[in-house]
Amino acid sequence: MGLLAVGPLATAAFAQSPGMPMQGHGGMHGAGHGAMAGAPAAKPKGDTSPSSLAFAAVNAKMHEGMDIAFSGNADIDFVKGMIAHHQGAIDMAKVQLAFGRDDKIKKLSEEIIKAQEGEIAMMKDWLAKNAR
């Protein structure tokens, strides 16, 4: 169980979140989005409330995970990138669950977590069988 660190405002709400793997694909979404645990705190554009810091940290981690050396195999590169991308969606949903208030969006976040975890498991299994 990992703790999502957002600099000095680390929140225990993430203590119950499973570890977040960092596979990924090249920096298609850009860089400069901050940092995750063990590195300087992510600095969000605009607001710097705990939820904004958490979103900035999740975003930075996703982009770092997506920054891979491409293999030339579109299937493998796609799957590696989508694992990091899906994990980013899960992590964003967990921030929403920790800080959000709207019950409909909380339900959406829970559905995203369930769906993306299943797809990540399938992609990891596919990589284990197909990436060499």
N, C-alpha and C positions, 0 to 999 in steps of 0.2 A: 504494500500500500504506500503510494508516494504522496508527498506533500508538494503542491504546486507553489513554488516560491515566487512572490512578486516583490522582491526586495524587502524593505523594512516592513511592508504591509502583508507579509505572508499570511495566508488565511488557513485556519484549521479545517475549514469546510472541505478542503481537498484532501485531507488526511485519509478519507475513506475511498479516494479514487485509486483505481489500480494504476500501476506504472504505465507510463505512456511511451511506447517504443518510438524510435526516431529513424525510421527508414524514409526514403522519399525520392523526389525527383528534382531536377535542376531548378534554379531560382526563377521560374516563370512568373511568379507573383511579385518579384522584387525583393529587396533586402532592406535592412535598416529598421526592423520592427522591434528592436529590443533584445532581451535575453531571458533565459530560463534559469532554473536553480543552479547555483554555483557560479553564476556570472552576474555582471551588473544588472540592476533592476531594469525592466523594460520601461521605456518612457513613451506613453501613448501620446498621440496627437490630441490636443484638446484637454478634456477632463482628466484629472488624475485621482479620481476616487478609487477605492479598493476594487470595484468591479472593472473599471477601466484599466487599472494596472494588471489585473488578472487576464483580461482579454488581450492586452498588449503582450504579455508573457506567453500566452497560448499561441498567439499569432507568430511571434518570433520563433518559438519552438517548431511550429509547423513548417515555416519557411526554411529553417535550418535542416529539418528532416527531409525536405523536398530537394535539397541541394546535393544531388548525387552526380557521380561521373556516369554519363550515359554510356550504354553498352553497345548501341547500334541495333539492338533487338527491341523493336517497338513494343512487343508484348511485355517483356520483362521491365522495360523502363516505365511503361504505363502502370503496371501493377505496383512497382516500387513507389512511384509517385502517388498513386491512389491510396496506398496504405497510410502514408504520412498525411495526405489530404483528409482522409476519413478520420484519422486519429485527431486531427485538428478540429473536425466537426464535433467529435465526441467531447473533446476538451472544452470547446466553446459552450456546448450544451451543459456541461458540468458547471461552468461559470454562471450560466443563466439560472440553473437550479439553485446555486448557492446564493445568488443575489437578486434574482428576478422575483416579481410579484404576481404576474398574470398567470392564472391557472391554465388557460389554453396554451400559452407558450411553454409552461412547465411540462404539460402533456406532450407537446411537440418535441421538446428537448429529450424527454424520456424515450419517445419513439425513435428519435435520431440515434440515440445511444444504442438502443437494441439493434436497429437495422445496421448501423455502421460496424458494430462489433462483429456481427455475423458475416458481413462482407469482408472485413479484415481477416477473420479466421479462414475464410475460403481463399483469399488472395495469398496468405502466408502458406497455406497448404499447396496451392498451385506453384508458388515460387520454389518450395522445397522439392517439388517433383520436376520442375522444368528449368529452373535457373541453374546454370553450371558455370 
